[in-house]
Amino acid sequence: MNTHSTSSGLIVGAAALARFIYSSDDEHFQCRVYNLTTAGCKCPLPHSHLGNWIAARRSTILARIEEQEGRP
């Protein structure tokens, strides 16, 4: 499966998102990415869909991480 990051900071595909968040595109981490995009997740990953692909901006993910680090 072809996954990539664009020059605009858009990360496309579960494998690319897993590489960015977990530093690995192992199937286990791709499943975690899918779990973070489901409706019932406590701390959902900000994302959008491009057809069947999951996509997210680097800056948005980093902002969410910073927000989570600030919580008690």
N, C-alpha and C positions, 0 to 999 in steps of 0.2 A: 504494500500500500504506500502510495506516495504522500508524504506529509512534509510540510515545510513552514518556514517563517518568512514573511514578506518584509521588504525594507520599511514598510510603514509600521512595523511592530506587531502585525497581526500574526498570531500563531494558529496554524490550521492543522487539525487532525489530533486524535487522542495520543498518538505516539509522540508528536512534537510537543504537545502540552505536557506529557509525562516527562519528556527529556528536560523541559524547562523547569518544571516544579520539583521533580524527584531526581533529576540527573540520570535518569535511566528510562529507556522506552520498553522495558520488559513488560510482558503482557499483564503481569500483576499490577503494575503502576498504571497501565492504560485502563484497567478495570476501575482503579481508584478514581481516575479522571472521570470516567462515565458515572460513577457513584456520586461524585461531587456536582454533577449536572442534573441530578434527578430532583424531582419536586420536594421530596421529604427530607432532604439533607439539612442538618442544623446550620451548616456554614457553606452555602452553595458557592460554587465557582462562578464568577460573572462570565457569561459566555453568550454566544449566539450560534445560530446554525446557518451554514452555507450549504443548502441542499441536505445531504446526509452527513456532512462534516460538522464537527464541533470546532468553533473558532473563538479566540479570545485575544485581547490586546495585552502585550507585555506590561504596559504601564498600569492597566487596570488590575492585573493580577498582583503586581508589586504593591499597588495602593491597598489592595485587600489584605495582603500579608502584613503591611505596616499597621493597618487598622486592627488586625487581630493581635498583633504583638502589644498594642497599647491597652488591651483589655485586661482587667485583673483576673 
